[in-house]
Amino acid sequence: MNYQVFISFKNTENNEFTNDKFLSERLYKYLTEKGINTFYSNMSLLEFGEAAYKEVIDDALDEVTLMVVIASKQEYLTSKWCKYEWHTYQQNILTNIVDGSIITYLGEMQLSDVPTAIRHYQSFNINSTSVETIGDFIINALNKKLNATQAPKIEQTLQNNTLNNSNNIEFKKKTASYYDSSFAGEYKRLKLQGESLRPCDMPGVNYVKEQLNYKDKIYILDVGCGYGVVGRDRFKDFPNKVIVGVDILEPVINKARELNDDPNAHYECLDLLSENFDEEIEIIMDKYGIKKFDICFGAYILQHVKDPIKTLRNLRCCLSDDGYVIFRQSDEGTYLTYGDDGLLKKICERYLKAPGIDDRFIGRKMPYFLETTGYKDVKMFGTFITTSGMDYDERINLYKMRFSLRTMYYKKALEKDPYSIEAKNELEWMTYALDKLQEVFGSPAFWYGETMLVSVAKKK
Ligand SMILES: C[S@@+](CC[C@H](N)C(=O)[O-])C[C@H]1O[C@@H](n2cnc3c(N)ncnc32)[C@H](O)[C@@H]1O
């Protein structure tokens, strides 16, 4: 991360936040707004044990150029973590691990009250010096350390912090979740997921193929098609077909067109919840000479839309009367683990509170959604995926496909509010927890299983 400044303070006393925590937060915000990478310790990491917390702190202490010790009371200076932090950093300075310095920002106390190790560093009084003055002092001190050519770096970082949104392509319209298939790395993950989950989709797809075997030509609508790879793969054995893939994101549709090698597949931008859905889909159907679709297929789409019921209702209008819908959705209630000491459960519980999160339990709701929107003969195809029999690489791929995405929602929250300590802490927590989960997935002592649900239903 390349932290420049570390803020050390006592977080709580008698189960209440200290004033120093709020001072530290203000200083953190002031510095990050000015583009300084500031480390503000995240106590929630203590949930993983002291070793985990220390690991994160130690990494930061190995790289910062400045530590600010905030203590409004003398005893805070020797409180467990505050002391650990300044003591370790002081050792790092003395042993030349870092070329750093310490500033103290203290309440009313005698010089003799301050531990000898940090007594002779530059000190400021909390009651007579504002947080902004301390912040400016820190920026000046950092600037002095940088040589003339590096000096503009601080300005530069500020720009990067505020404009680092190249992956943040705006949704055309408001959707329920922050999910963004154009996010860095997401194409690769979706591709991997598409390949791995083929066996889950095929029983439903083959069932529909058999029901429609009297038709000469099959028209397929792939909703929320993403890069189009999954839809094309699932219907590749349909002899005479036309696929139209639609997705809300224009850059994703452009990429789907680029990747498309099938003359009978077409990709168009469309919001499934558009007010004018009927007209917009009709324009697309006219373009390809389609009267109605025979199959409407969607892989991991309904949990991301604002209103799945309205989406299903919209789709009825472009489906032939004897047409079918096929939706793959998962449900976190089907997760089973052994040997992770409750880690995955912890991650899932935390994830439910992520900003802009999608519906993690939609799988079980599909029969209800389909029946209330007029579809009939609902069939649920379940396929159990498990680590049993997998080698190391396959286990890690399973982890990547199912869990690595989970930092995206926090990164998006941080993009929206780059100075939010809460968003930063949540991202750090999830990053750390997922790192541990990846380690666990690599171990043969860990077992994981999940049921993938594919629902199939007929229009009439
Ligand atoms: C998890 S991805 C799945 C992509 C593809 N089906 C696959 O399995 O690789 C969900 C896709 O739904 C799209 N999406 C979300 N809301 C949508 C909406 N209201 N209308 C159309 N597409 C939407 C997203 O842009 C994203 O590409």
Ligand as a Chemical Component Dictionary entry (heavy atoms), coordinates in Angstrom:
data_LIG
# 
_chem_comp.id                   LIG 
_chem_comp.type                 NON-POLYMER 
_chem_comp.pdbx_formal_charge   0 
_chem_comp.three_letter_code    LIG 
# 
loop_
_chem_comp_atom.comp_id 
_chem_comp_atom.atom_id 
_chem_comp_atom.alt_atom_id 
_chem_comp_atom.type_symbol 
_chem_comp_atom.charge 
_chem_comp_atom.model_Cartn_x 
_chem_comp_atom.model_Cartn_y 
_chem_comp_atom.model_Cartn_z 
_chem_comp_atom.pdbx_ordinal 
LIG C1  C1  C 0  -22.790 -11.631 -12.707 1  
LIG S1  S1  S 1  -22.880 -10.949 -14.297 2  
LIG C2  C2  C 0  -23.235 -12.397 -15.231 3  
LIG C3  C3  C 0  -22.837 -12.273 -16.659 4  
LIG C4  C4  C 0  -23.081 -13.532 -17.488 5  
LIG N1  N1  N 0  -24.446 -13.940 -17.467 6  
LIG C5  C5  C 0  -22.194 -14.649 -16.990 7  
LIG O1  O1  O 0  -22.668 -15.577 -16.366 8  
LIG O2  O2  O -1 -20.978 -14.545 -17.234 9  
LIG C6  C6  C 0  -24.428 -10.072 -14.303 10 
LIG C7  C7  C 0  -24.627 -9.184  -15.521 11 
LIG O3  O3  O 0  -25.934 -8.584  -15.441 12 
LIG C8  C8  C 0  -25.852 -7.271  -15.947 13 
LIG N2  N2  N 0  -26.991 -6.483  -15.435 14 
LIG C9  C9  C 0  -27.193 -6.045  -14.182 15 
LIG N3  N3  N 0  -28.333 -5.352  -14.127 16 
LIG C10 C10 C 0  -28.872 -5.359  -15.355 17 
LIG C11 C11 C 0  -30.047 -4.804  -15.923 18 
LIG N4  N4  N 0  -30.907 -4.070  -15.200 19 
LIG N5  N5  N 0  -30.281 -4.991  -17.240 20 
LIG C12 C12 C 0  -29.410 -5.707  -18.001 21 
LIG N6  N6  N 0  -28.286 -6.249  -17.521 22 
LIG C13 C13 C 0  -28.006 -6.078  -16.205 23 
LIG C14 C14 C 0  -24.500 -6.770  -15.461 24 
LIG O4  O4  O 0  -24.047 -5.675  -16.209 25 
LIG C15 C15 C 0  -23.656 -8.028  -15.626 26 
LIG O5  O5  O 0  -22.966 -8.044  -16.838 27 
# 
loop_
_chem_comp_bond.comp_id 
_chem_comp_bond.atom_id_1 
_chem_comp_bond.atom_id_2 
_chem_comp_bond.value_order 
_chem_comp_bond.pdbx_ordinal 
LIG C1  S1  SING 1  
LIG S1  C2  SING 2  
LIG S1  C6  SING 3  
LIG C2  C3  SING 4  
LIG C3  C4  SING 5  
LIG C4  N1  SING 6  
LIG C4  C5  SING 7  
LIG C5  O1  DOUB 8  
LIG C5  O2  SING 9  
LIG C6  C7  SING 10 
LIG C7  O3  SING 11 
LIG C7  C15 SING 12 
LIG O3  C8  SING 13 
LIG C8  N2  SING 14 
LIG C8  C14 SING 15 
LIG N2  C9  SING 16 
LIG N2  C13 SING 17 
LIG C9  N3  DOUB 18 
LIG N3  C10 SING 19 
LIG C10 C11 SING 20 
LIG C10 C13 DOUB 21 
LIG C11 N4  SING 22 
LIG C11 N5  DOUB 23 
LIG N5  C12 SING 24 
LIG C12 N6  DOUB 25 
LIG N6  C13 SING 26 
LIG C14 O4  SING 27 
LIG C14 C15 SING 28 
LIG C15 O5  SING 29 
# 
